[in-house]
């Protein structure tokens, strides 16, 4: 059960923006339009904040899904956020590559490996 299900829209929006910042590791600025509002108030305020799974658990599930679907840009966003927020270490990211390669296929795994190694190299420079 989601303890926040009865929140008013302004409260949901504020909570959604905060969770969006945690998930993305940055940003979380408010934006215009119904699509943005639904994303913030439903996906982040309601779904990402549910009890039962941590943000890290949800990110791991999302990464597996994104890799399986070959969604490169979204993968990079999630990998970067996971590393910057400290949810996943470089060694854990490398282990994810090995694991997902065997389920998502070698070409997708090879692309993921490149993404992870480039991200780690950038991260280590900072």
Secondary structure, DSSP 8 states (H G I E B T S, - for coil): --TTTT--HHHHHHHHHHHHHHHHSS------SHHHHHIIIIIIIIITT-TTS-HHHHHHHHHHHHHHHT-HHHHHHHHHHHHHHTSS-HHHHHHHHHHHHHHH-HHHHHHHHHHHHHHHHHHHH-
